[in-house]
């Protein structure tokens, strides 16, 4: 019964919060911003309605444009990771195949996760997908 009340309370709180809501459960933080991004444990995650190859290429171009240093790329069939340093901040971009036309991108910036810097990188990636 106590669990049900807690869940209902969190749902009501989410509705009252509007477009942005955050939940802290067992030390893990998760929030949704405008239905477009999910912020989980310092990672800003977004799904793109595009093939993984195009998203991977856009991520590579974005890192190059932002003058990433010490770029380390690891690419597999359905996943890929780019690790770099941009303006003295460690950046990890993880790309993952979801379905034929959907790809998930998670960005982690800094030591604990920087939401604004991650959002900026996502916007740059979207710019590369729209105007290659």
Secondary structure, DSSP 8 states (H G I E B T S, - for coil): -HHHHHHHHHHHHHHHHTTEEEEEETTEEEEEETTTEEEETTEEEEEESS-HHHHHHHHHHHHHHTT-EEEEEEE-SSEEEEEEEETTEEEEEEEEEEETTEEEEEEEETTT--HHHHHHHHHHHHHHHH--
